[in-house]
Amino acid sequence: MIEFRNVTKQYVKNNTTTTALHPINLTISKGDIFGVIGYSGAGKSTLIRLVNALETPTSGDVIIDGHALNDYSPKQLRDAKKRIGMIFQHFNLLESKTVAENIAIPLRLGHKQFSNQEIDAKVTELLEFVEIPDKKNAYPRELSGGQKQRVGIARALVNNPHILLCDEATSALDPQTTLAILDLLKKINREQGITIMMVTHQMEVVEYLCNRIAVMEKGHIVETGPTLEIFQNPQAPITRKFINTVIEEEIPLRVLANLEDDLPNHIYRFEFLGNSAHTPVINELMLQGKVTVNILFANMIEIDGSVIGGMFVQLKGNNDDIEEGIRFLEERGVRVTLSRLNAETIHHHQNQDHDQQPNQHGETIA
Ligand code: ADP
């Protein structure tokens, strides 16, 4: 268990003081995959670096398994740090050493002496575990980003840690490689029971990986709880902003711009609550044959078996039939809300299109 109790951190540099952390109180339980999300400068790196004593608090206590790091003797602190692995955004591998040598560094630096045979056996086992068994004698420059992070992970695991700290560990990787590394982290948590603390500015990372989240802003934790609860019911504006990066609350204007109607009406957001995600409600509505259902855009994710997000749909037909259709959906557990983007906004957007150049993604921003 990792506990931050009234932890503050100030940096003093050239007579200016930066408060990186205001009093932080936070508990990370054993076995958690805990995500800390925030923009650059929020204090995430400072927070995570306190756990393995790369930074020391200005005040307050970081407590690991009931022991405050402050109270440790230098030797006790060294031993405690050994049981905490860490991986980094830019991997931090030594370019002049092979993969096997990089992984063995913590063993060779430790006080305990290991034979070459013991080291070789451990390295081989770890390379199998991180799924690059054939890269033992390669040099970092010969590896892809994902492979380098796998080496970083193997090195972090070499002392059998009980905690793994990840500082923006996937930020330098493409989306597909990111997923593969996140799957590996899940395997480490599941099979070795290692508690993981991950700091990131990528919401899709915490959504995919973490069972609990803390949201940081300007040195404060503004919100914390189980991932599903935070996604279902975000409180702080910054949390909504982060969630918006993975699930849009509104229909993207670029989708509306492609609609055939001049001024489309009756655009709704459907959210599938409870069981409704697993029943063919839309199909049933269509089969009734009274309204036409034009699915415009869907953006849904699944967390712990619950579907979060929604589908944007245009309903066409006479008003009574549309109202009846909406009642039918609501009875089946679909939350139906009218899109805030009404004809006026769309009209405004269409006019702006004539004045603005699209950006590199082909989108125009109204
Ligand atoms: P994040 O990881 O969320 O980007 P950091 O913990 O790196 O945030 O930084 C939080 C604040 O502390 C920032 O204002 C940053 O400039 C400052 N800071 C971080 N490290 C140092 C340092 N070694 N010396 C001085 N200021 C620092």
Boltz pocket constraint, residues with backbone or C-beta under 6 A from the ligand:
constraints:
  - pocket:
      binder: B
      contacts: [[A, 11], [A, 12], [A, 13], [A, 18], [A, 19], [A, 20], [A, 38], [A, 39], [A, 40], [A, 41], [A, 42], [A, 43], [A, 44], [A, 45], [A, 46], [A, 47]]
      max_distance: 6.0
